[in-house]
């Protein structure tokens, strides 16, 4: 929909996905003009424009056959599968784990939500992720049991980020389309 609606407004489109910290560095180096991200960690001032897309709460995801649930007094007996701490989302999850004073041993850490949820679907552990990440792995849904966080709820903001005044109405319209 973005390219269908706005494709003719730019000579060249290069769409990427991956680790947000790398993209933020490319944004600062002016190799990327606009970000759609849920992990924006850059200090900003009036030199940036931020357009909200949506907010989503983090959730727990367990293997379908696991009957354990997340709570602070009785942690699941299967390993916690971490989202890479090299990512903004992984850092946000880790900050929440620290705030909640959880002792989750370092066993498995992955770089993509597909890896993370595939490991959970295989019964190798449980994780904390977002509904958008869960929605991206429809083939795994029969093997997963998502649950809201019963305690320590937190959320992320997904937004379009651009340098102020450089792209006209494209950032705002992109957020609206998203």
N, C-alpha and C positions, 0 to 999 in steps of 0.2 A: 504493500500500500504506500509506503514512503516513496519508493522510486516511481510508482505509477502517478502519484500526485505531484511530487516535487522533482522528479528526475531531470526534467528539462531545465531546471534552474541552475545547474552546475555543469561544467564541462566534463568533470571526472568525479566518479564516486568510487571510493575504496572502503568497503565495509569489512570490519574485523571483529573477531570475538576472542576472548581469552582473558589473561590476567590483567586486572584493572590497573595495577600499579605500573605495569609496562606502558599501558595506554596513556596513563596520566603523564608519564615522562615524555611520551611522544607528543602529547597535547602541549606541554610546556615548551618543547622544542619546535613547536609549530608544524610538526609532521602530521598532526591530526587537527581538524578544525572544530569538531563537535563530538561529544561523548554522550552516549545513552548508558547510564551507569547507576548501580545501586551501591557503589563503593567509592564515593568521592571524598578523598582525604586531603585535598589541596586547600591551603588557606586562600580565601578569596576576598575580593573587595568589589568595588563598583566596576572593576575591569572585566568582570565575568557576569554572564546572565545564566540564571538557573531556572529551569522550567519543570515543575513537578509533573510526574507521570502517574505514579501511584505509591502507596505505602503498603508494605506487607509485614505481617508478624512472622517471626521465626517459629518453626515447628520442630517437633521430634519425629523421627521416622525409624521404625523398628522393622525387622523381618516379619512377614505376615504371620508366621507360626510362633513368634515370640509373644508371650502373654505378659511380660514385664512392662512396666510403665516408668516414666521419668518422674522421680521426686527426690528431694534432697536427703531424705533419710534412708531410702532403699534404692540405691543406684542399680541399673541393670547389670547383670553378671557377664554380659557379653561386652567385647571391647567397644570403645568410642572411636568412631572413624572421623578424624579431623579433616576439615577443609583447610587447605594450605594457608599457613600464616604469612605467606608471601602475597596473599590476596587481601583486598580490603574487606571482603565478607568474612574471610577466615580470621582476620584481626578483630573484627567486630564480635564474632562468636567467642574468641579467646578472651576478650575484655569482659564479656558477660560471665564466662566460666570463672574468671578470677573474682569478679564482684560477688558471685554466688559461693565462693570458697569451695569449689568442687575439686576433688582430687581425681583427675582423669588421666591415667597413665598414657604415655606416648607409645602407641603401638602401630597405628596406621595413619598416614597423612597423605592426602591426594590433592591434585591440582584442578580437577574438574568435577562438577556436580554429577555428571554421568558416571564417572569412576566411583564416586562416593556412594551413589544410590545403587549402582550395580553390586558393590560389595555388601551393602545392607540386604539387597534382594537375595544374595547368595547365602545369607545367614551368618556373615562374618562379623557383624557388629551392628551398632545403632548410630544415629547421627543427629545433628541439628542442622537444618537447612531452611529454605523458604518455599512457599507454595509455587512460585514461578519456576524454581529449579525442579521441583517435583513434577510440575506440568510438562516439562521438557522430556520426560522419560516415560511416556505413556505405555510403552511395551513392558516396563517393569512394575506397573501399578498392581497387577495381581499378586506380586511377591512382597509388597510393602504395606505397612500399617502406619499411616501418619496419625499423629496426635497433637493437639495444642499443648503448649508448655503449661503445665499446671501451676508452676511457680517461676518467677524470674523472667516473665514475658518481656520481650524486646522486639523492635521492628527496624526495618531499613527503608530508606526513601530512595525510590528510583526516579531519576531526573535526567533531563537533557542539560548538558553544560556546554557553553560556547563563550568565546570572547565577545564582550559587549560591542554591539554595533557593527560587527564584521560580516554577518551573514543575513542581514535584513530580518525578515520574518520566518526564515527557514527553521531556526531552533524552536520557536514557539509552535509553528505548525507541525513540526516533527513530534513534539511532545503531545500535541492534540491527536495526531494520528496514532501514536502509540497507545 
